[in-house]
Amino acid sequence: MSSIRQLNAWRHYQQMAWILRHEGISGAADRLREKAATALEPSMARRIVRDEDILRADLENPPQHLYAQPKGDETIWLNWLMTAPNAGSGGHTTIFRIIRHLEENGYRNRVYFYDARLTSIDGYVSALRNYYGFHGPVARFSGAMEDAHGVFATSWPTAYAAYSSNNAGKRFYFVQDFEPDFYPVSADRILAENTYHMGFHAITAGRWLKQKLMDEYAMEADAFDFGCDTQHYFNRSGPRNGIAFYARPGTARRGYEIGILALQLFAARRPDIEIHLYGEVVDTLPFPVVNHGLATPATLNDIYNACYAGLSLSLTNVSLVPLEMLASGCIPVLNDAPHNRMVIDNPHVHYAPATPQALSRSLEAIVGMSDFQPYSRAAAESQQGVRWEGAGEAVDQAIRRALSGGQGV
């Protein structure tokens, strides 16, 4: 994980170098003042998609992207447009799990980094090789790509680039969350939502996103079920005396404020139980916590095995956290919502209304279970058959079905 932290530092250095080179010291100072003044408000200056890519994306006059149906045992080539990875990026981890499965089944893949200000990709190429295990071609997207059978957008900014690029390849959209909900009512929200009108074939993380995109945007869509990394997450069946919280104050869709209020109630009623926070380092709180910050999978498994239960809130598509908790025998408590229940259908997941009181009571009930140990073992066993190979196979089949027609948009 230290290599990813170094990568982030290198990325910030690259961004500052770009600003100094193009705008000078005064420009850098202006940027810092602007960041301080607009940290709570999306703005044109901070948009993560280039204006020229938005202007080229005329939804009323869609481009014709030709693609060829693979013949016989012909190698299928895919181009993947993605943003450069941040530390602990679950989204990138899932993408490269799928890519690894496809390569094991005869596909070849290229990665194109899309970033409005990225000038050098050397550090990111190293991360792809050493951290994500990808050894195919990597390039910075500069307006064009090589022809391929399929082109994957992986986030809404990359969708604009995939839509406007004129290379051959059927357009796919690897959708892991409903990204318009990342924003308040704003230009960025509309720009993100517009990408669902680009005619791409969506392949979604879970059935909720598939149904939403089909029902609300008339998209063609397939879904894959989440896998679980049982190599890193497993139950040790030892003593437990804690609860865990996936704390992401910088990510609004993870419901941090509600979670902290629930933990405040829990701490007052059960001061004998340790509270473990991970995800981000959290400053002053009105109750004692063990603050882990960004944690490796090995550390997370240690945390989960020390805890009766874990609180994981998802206000949009559910994360992988509940499945990893289950595999470690830690019982997850989630906010009750259709997008969570549809994706994670497991009898050992505890759902509660998204109120501090209800969530706290659910945590207390798990801690107080008289038969916790056998319940915990059963939860872990429920994940033994949940493999990422199944997700990769579902994506493989969806791609081959979508390409079977050939010569389309």
Buried (B, 14 or more C-beta within 10 A) or exposed (E): BEEBEBBBEBBEEBBEEBBEEEEEEEEBEBBEEEEEEEEEEBEEEBBBBBEEBBEBBEEEEBBEBBBBBBEEEEEBBBBBBBBBBEBBBEBBBBBBBBBBBBBEEEBBBBBBBBBBEBEBBEBBBBBBEEBBEBEBEBBBBEEEBBBBBBBBBBBBBBBBBBBBBEBBBBBBBBBBBBBBBBBEEEEBBEBBBBBBBBBBBBBBBBBBBBBBBBEEBEBBBBBBBBBBBBEBBBBBEEEBEBBBBBBBBEBBBBBBEBBBBBBBBBBEEBEEBBBBBBBBEBEEBEEEBEBBEBBBBEBBBBBBBBBBBBBBBBBBBBBBBBBBBBBBBBBBBBBBBEBBBBBBEBEBBBBBEBEBEBBBBBBBBBBEBEEBBEBBEBBBBBBEEBBBEBBBBBBBEBBBEBBEEEEBE
